């Protein structure tokens, strides 16, 4: 069977592709640019811009292809309010639409598609199952929710589409907003928390995400949505405290009145000086824990990585990169 991964040179794709190769599968990565990853010795690359329907059609999908859509614009780098719609929708929504249209033209019915837990918005019920009410708080979440609505329409026409709603994905190669946290810890500065820090914070490993996509294929691509998150996420206060101790930092955790911080961040956002995206800070002190038991029951998927270990691994990568940059700087000749 041939597996076509749109956005396959990105974060999750670079872990999914070698998994499928190890299964003996024929893999095609369709992405806007190609990196120098080792698995390209066994994977075919096709340049593709998902915002261009002709470019997607040129990938040449076939009826028996297994298709994955991992292409997306993420919340990093932070965008000002006026630019968010035009930043997220061309790739996240229209790109998905072009892929589904190309699948229809080719008679290819099977798709694994990644959306986000941010379609849920504020926590209404706890823990958050896949039946949680949907009310995105910004353009990123809306761009993803609109793709779920597309999926519902294409399912009526005979497609099998498995949707995944991950929490914040972390792993090698992506620091995102965590880099700001790591700098505070490195500089021994106070680390402010939105709220008391007693609420849990849940990550999901990129390795677990790749395995979930593979599990959906193995299970026959159920027409279902699945939450992806870690098991038993610790409180923010413990998560950050453990990291500070690991780093040997003198930073202290600084609880703050959540409502006051949010209103301050709202003001900065209105002034086009965003520090965080509203979709991040508006739920930062809420009990946002995804129930991931449905994926275990239906796909046999269980997350393997703990939040504490993922955060420490990300910090270690940050330190390694920082040390490497310092070494590289020493070898730059004076001009």
ZAMARGU-4260 file (C-alpha; in steps of 0.2 Angstrom, whole numbers, plus 5000, padded with zeros to 4 digits):
<rodrens>
0) 5000/5000/5000 | 5006/5018/4997 | 5005/5031/5011 | 5004/5049/5006 | 5009/5061/5020
5) 5004/5079/5016 | 5015/5090/5028 | 5026/5075/5030 | 5042/5084/5032 | 5035/5093/5047
10) 5035/5089/5066 | 5024/5073/5066 | 5027/5068/5049 | 5046/5066/5051 | 5042/5053/5064
15) 5027/5045/5055 | 5036/5042/5039 | 5050/5031/5046 | 5037/5021/5056 | 5028/5016/5040
20) 5044/5012/5031 | 5048/5001/5045 | 5032/4992/5042 | 5037/4989/5024 | 5026/5002/5017
25) 5028/5013/5001 | 5029/5031/5008 | 5027/5048/4999 | 5030/5064/5008 | 5021/5079/5000
30) 5027/5096/5007 | 5033/5113/5002 | 5051/5110/5007 | 5062/5095/5010 | 5074/5093/5024
35) 5090/5082/5025 | 5081/5068/5035 | 5089/5051/5034 | 5073/5042/5030 | 5072/5050/5013
40) 5083/5036/5007 | 5068/5026/5008 | 5054/5039/5005 | 5049/5048/4990 | 5047/5067/4991
45) 5035/5077/4981 | 5035/5096/4982 | 5018/5102/4986 | 5010/5118/4992 | 4993/5114/4999
50) 4986/5131/4997 | 4987/5128/4978 | 4974/5115/4972 | 4984/5112/4956 | 5000/5108/4967
55) 4989/5096/4977 | 4982/5088/4962 | 5000/5086/4954 | 5004/5074/4969 | 4995/5061/4959
60) 4984/5052/4972 | 4978/5035/4968 | 4962/5026/4973 | 4971/5014/4985 | 4982/5027/4994
65) 4981/5029/5013 | 4982/5048/5015 | 4988/5058/5030 | 4986/5077/5032 | 4998/5084/5044
70) 5000/5101/5035 | 4996/5116/5047 | 5001/5133/5053 | 5003/5133/5071 | 5001/5146/5085
75) 5020/5150/5084 | 5026/5163/5079 | 5012/5173/5087 | 5002/5184/5075 | 4994/5201/5078
80) 4975/5200/5078 | 4973/5208/5060 | 4984/5194/5052 | 4977/5179/5061 | 4964/5174/5049
85) 4975/5175/5033 | 4989/5166/5042 | 4979/5151/5048 | 4965/5148/5035 | 4975/5146/5019
90) 4984/5131/5025 | 4973/5124/5039 | 4956/5125/5031 | 4959/5128/5012 | 4974/5116/5011
95) 4963/5103/5019 | 4949/5106/5007 | 4961/5105/4992 | 4967/5088/4999 | 4950/5081/5001
100) 4945/5087/4984 | 4960/5078/4976 | 4956/5062/4986 | 4938/5063/4979 | 4945/5065/4961
105) 4956/5050/4963 | 4943/5040/4972 | 4954/5038/4988 | 4943/5037/5003 | 4954/5035/5018
110) 4961/5050/5027 | 4970/5053/5044 | 4968/5072/5048 | 4975/5081/5063 | 4965/5096/5071
115) 4967/5102/5089 | 4960/5102/5106 | 4958/5120/5104 | 4942/5118/5095 | 4934/5115/5113
120) 4938/5132/5119 | 4934/5135/5138 | 4931/5119/5149 | 4913/5115/5151 | 4914/5097/5157
125) 4929/5088/5165 | 4938/5077/5159 | 4935/5083/5141 | 4929/5069/5130 | 4927/5070/5112
130) 4909/5075/5115 | 4914/5091/5124 | 4905/5106/5117 | 4915/5115/5103 | 4918/5134/5104
135) 4935/5139/5098 | 4942/5155/5105 | 4952/5161/5090 | 4956/5159/5072 | 4968/5144/5074
140) 4954/5134/5083 | 4941/5140/5070 | 4952/5135/5056 | 4954/5118/5063 | 4935/5116/5068
145) 4930/5121/5050 | 4941/5106/5044 | 4931/5095/5055 | 4915/5101/5047 | 4922/5098/5030
150) 4926/5080/5036 | 4908/5078/5041 | 4902/5082/5024 | 4915/5071/5015 | 4910/5056/5027
155) 4892/5058/5020 | 4900/5055/5003 | 4908/5039/5008 | 4925/5044/5014 | 4933/5037/5030
160) 4941/5050/5040 | 4950/5048/5057 | 4952/5065/5066 | 4965/5068/5080 | 4963/5082/5093
165) 4980/5084/5101 | 4985/5094/5116 | 5002/5104/5115 | 5013/5093/5105 | 5031/5093/5111
170) 5047/5083/5106 | 5063/5085/5097 | 5064/5100/5085 | 5050/5110/5092 | 5051/5122/5107
175) 5038/5136/5102 | 5032/5145/5117 | 5042/5134/5129 | 5058/5144/5124 | 5052/5159/5133
180) 5050/5148/5149 | 5067/5141/5147 | 5075/5158/5145 | 5067/5163/5162 | 5074/5148/5170
185) 5091/5150/5163 | 5092/5168/5169 | 5086/5163/5186 | 5071/5175/5184 | 5054/5172/5192
190) 5042/5161/5182 | 5024/5169/5182 | 5010/5157/5182 | 4992/5162/5176 | 4983/5158/5191
195) 4988/5147/5206 | 4997/5133/5196 | 4986/5120/5205 | 4977/5115/5188 | 4985/5101/5178
200) 4994/5104/5161 | 4994/5091/5148 | 5006/5088/5134 | 5007/5075/5120 | 5023/5068/5113
205) 5026/5069/5095 | 5031/5051/5096 | 5014/5046/5103 | 5006/5057/5089 | 5015/5047/5075
210) 5010/5031/5083 | 4992/5037/5084 | 4991/5040/5065 | 4999/5023/5062 | 4986/5015/5074
215) 4971/5023/5064 | 4978/5016/5048 | 4980/4999/5056 | 4962/5000/5063 | 4954/5003/5046
220) 4953/5022/5048 | 4937/5023/5059 | 4925/5038/5055 | 4929/5045/5073 | 4937/5059/5082
225) 4950/5055/5095 | 4958/5066/5109 | 4977/5064/5111 | 4986/5068/5127 | 4996/5061/5141
230) 4990/5051/5156 | 4989/5058/5173 | 4996/5076/5169 | 5003/5084/5185 | 4998/5102/5192
235) 5007/5116/5183 | 5016/5120/5199 | 5024/5103/5201 | 5028/5102/5182 | 5037/5119/5183
240) 5045/5116/5200 | 5052/5099/5194 | 5060/5108/5179 | 5068/5122/5189 | 5075/5109/5201
245) 5082/5099/5186 | 5090/5114/5179 | 5098/5120/5195 | 5090/5137/5193 | 5086/5149/5206
250) 5070/5154/5198 | 5054/5154/5209 | 5036/5151/5204 | 5025/5166/5204 | 5006/5163/5206
255) 4996/5178/5199 | 4978/5182/5199 | 4972/5174/5183 | 4959/5186/5179 | 4971/5201/5180
260) 4984/5193/5169 | 4971/5188/5156 | 4964/5206/5155 | 4982/5213/5154 | 4986/5201/5140
265) 4969/5206/5131 | 4975/5224/5132 | 4992/5220/5124 | 4983/5210/5111 | 4972/5224/5107
270) 4987/5235/5105 | 4995/5223/5093 | 5008/5218/5105 | 5004/5200/5109 | 5015/5190/5121
275) 5003/5175/5120 | 4989/5170/5108 | 4972/5172/5117 | 4969/5154/5113 | 4984/5150/5125
280) 4981/5161/5139 | 4962/5162/5141 | 4962/5143/5146 | 4979/5143/5155 | 4971/5141/5173
285) 4957/5130/5168 | 4956/5111/5170 | 4959/5107/5152 | 4963/5088/5153 | 4958/5077/5138
290) 4951/5060/5141 | 4961/5049/5129 | 4952/5032/5133 | 4942/5032/5117 | 4958/5030/5107
295) 4964/5016/5118 | 4947/5007/5116 | 4945/5008/5097 | 4963/5010/5091 | 4973/5001/5105
300) 4983/5017/5107 | 4990/5022/5124 | 5002/5037/5126 | 5019/5031/5132 | 5027/5048/5138
305) 5025/5057/5154 | 5023/5076/5154 | 5038/5078/5167 | 5049/5069/5155 | 5044/5078/5140
310) 5047/5095/5147 | 5064/5090/5154 | 5069/5083/5137 | 5063/5099/5128 | 5074/5109/5140
315) 5089/5098/5138 | 5087/5101/5119 | 5086/5119/5122 | 5102/5119/5132 | 5111/5108/5119
320) 5106/5120/5105 | 5111/5135/5115 | 5128/5127/5119 | 5130/5123/5100 | 5127/5140/5095
325) 5139/5147/5107 | 5153/5135/5101 | 5148/5140/5083 | 5150/5158/5087 | 5167/5156/5093
330) 5172/5149/5076 | 5165/5164/5066 | 5180/5175/5060 | 5180/5193/5064 | 5175/5205/5050
</rodrens>
